[in-house]
Amino acid sequence: MPFDETVALVPEPNIRPTFNANRQYVSGGIGIMVYDGVNAMDAFGPHQTFASAGLQPFFVSVSRDSDGRYKNTITANSGAVLTATRTLDDTPELDVLVVTGGAIETAQLTRDVEVLTWIKQIHQHTVWTSSVCTGAWVLGAAGLLKGKKATSNWYRADELLEHFGANPRSRQRYVFDGKIVTAAGVTAGIDMALAMIQTVFRHDLNNGKDFTQAVMLDLQYDPDPPVRGGSPSNTQPHVYEGMLRMYDSLELGSMVKSVPAP
């Protein structure tokens, strides 16, 4: 297929948002769930990847201000500030939901009944309901991982996924199981987004590879880190144990495992 025809393709299914004649949002699209304490790369990685594919993703806030209203300005755990164009209370339907991860604030979301209820309602009509990193904990708390193959952030991944009834695939960067899609930690959200892009543009006459390569080139996505690492199997044991102790000191595992299993 000629390049100009490839980049002009419409995704199937069409997971772009719909707008009215005044360019006001109507429904659908790719909503990336954000909140104070989110890991910035969990949100920005998929957002930029989907945007490079012309899919017009947007952030959906589930954090409240001091008056108890859902707010649009979010502060990530790195200090980065992002603006969500939508919030939980004005987003009743999505084509794709991406639940992002973090640390303590993510563990706290596993007990937020309103957020969990919203996720379950959104899930009823999605093409995909997905997570990046520890966002899998939130999907698990919503009961959406029970019996599903899933991956997550490396930290105690198998035991925390099993707590929510999932079948761990923690060595995989991303996992599709029906309409549930999970990504491993942080940067794996980029790979997950690319896999979704390849799927919806698979009619480019090369099973989506041409369109996906165009996106990858737009991002110049060809990682070549100076040191081998990034997963438990590629990390020196003393480094892995040190990182495990650091996260254990935050009591993240016990916080998540105290959430009743679905």
QUITALIN-V849473 format. One record per backbone hydrogen bond with DSSP energy under -1.0 kcal/mol. NH is the residue of the N-H (numbers start at 1). CO is the residue of the C=O. E is the energy in kcal/mol with one decimal. If there is no record, write none. Layout:
NH & CO & E
NH & CO & E
This chain:
6 & 2 & -2.1
7 & 3 & -2.4
9 & 6 & -1.4
12 & 200 & -2.7
15 & 13 & -1.0
18 & 27 & -2.7
20 & 24 & -2.3
23 & 20 & -2.2
26 & 18 & -2.9
27 & 18 & -1.0
31 & 96 & -2.7
32 & 58 & -3.0
33 & 98 & -2.8
34 & 60 & -2.8
37 & 75 & -2.6
38 & 35 & -2.2
39 & 101 & -3.1
43 & 39 & -1.2
44 & 40 & -3.3
45 & 41 & -2.1
47 & 43 & -1.8
48 & 44 & -2.8
49 & 45 & -1.9
50 & 46 & -3.0
51 & 47 & -2.4
52 & 48 & -2.3
54 & 51 & -1.9
55 & 50 & -2.3
58 & 30 & -2.2
60 & 32 & -2.4
61 & 86 & -2.6
62 & 34 & -2.0
65 & 69 & -3.0
68 & 65 & -2.0
71 & 63 & -2.5
74 & 82 & -2.9
76 & 80 & -3.3
77 & 38 & -2.8
79 & 76 & -1.7
82 & 74 & -2.6
84 & 72 & -3.4
86 & 59 & -1.6
88 & 61 & -2.0
90 & 87 & -1.4
91 & 88 & -1.1
95 & 29 & -2.1
96 & 29 & -2.1
97 & 128 & -1.8
98 & 31 & -2.6
99 & 130 & -2.6
107 & 103 & -2.2
108 & 104 & -2.2
109 & 105 & -1.5
111 & 108 & -1.7
112 & 109 & -1.6
113 & 111 & -1.1
116 & 112 & -2.6
117 & 113 & -2.5
118 & 114 & -2.2
119 & 115 & -2.5
120 & 116 & -2.2
121 & 117 & -2.1
122 & 118 & -2.9
123 & 119 & -2.5
125 & 122 & -1.7
127 & 95 & -3.5
128 & 95 & -1.6
129 & 179 & -3.2
130 & 97 & -3.2
131 & 181 & -1.6
132 & 99 & -2.4
133 & 184 & -1.9
135 & 132 & -2.2
136 & 133 & -1.6
137 & 134 & -1.8
139 & 135 & -1.9
140 & 136 & -2.8
141 & 137 & -2.5
142 & 138 & -1.6
143 & 140 & -1.7
144 & 139 & -2.3
147 & 165 & -3.4
148 & 145 & -2.5
150 & 167 & -1.8
157 & 154 & -1.6
160 & 156 & -2.2
161 & 157 & -2.7
162 & 158 & -2.7
163 & 159 & -1.4
165 & 162 & -1.9
166 & 161 & -2.4
167 & 148 & -3.3
169 & 150 & -2.9
172 & 169 & -2.0
175 & 182 & -2.6
177 & 180 & -2.8
180 & 177 & -1.8
181 & 129 & -2.0
182 & 175 & -2.2
183 & 131 & -1.7
184 & 173 & -2.8
188 & 185 & -2.3
189 & 186 & -1.9
190 & 187 & -1.7
192 & 188 & -2.4
193 & 189 & -2.2
194 & 190 & -2.3
195 & 191 & -2.2
196 & 192 & -2.1
197 & 193 & -2.4
198 & 194 & -2.7
199 & 195 & -1.7
200 & 196 & -2.3
201 & 197 & -1.5
202 & 199 & -1.1
204 & 201 & -1.2
209 & 206 & -1.9
212 & 208 & -2.2
213 & 209 & -2.6
214 & 210 & -1.9
215 & 211 & -1.9
216 & 212 & -2.6
217 & 213 & -2.5
218 & 214 & -2.2
219 & 215 & -2.0
221 & 216 & -2.9
222 & 220 & -1.1
234 & 231 & -1.1
235 & 232 & -1.1
240 & 236 & -2.6
241 & 237 & -2.8
242 & 238 & -1.6
243 & 239 & -2.4
244 & 240 & -2.5
245 & 241 & -2.4
246 & 242 & -1.9
247 & 243 & -2.2
248 & 244 & -2.4
249 & 245 & -1.9
251 & 248 & -2.0
252 & 247 & -1.2
255 & 251 & -2.1
256 & 252 & -2.4
257 & 253 & -2.6
258 & 254 & -1.0
259 & 256 & -1.6
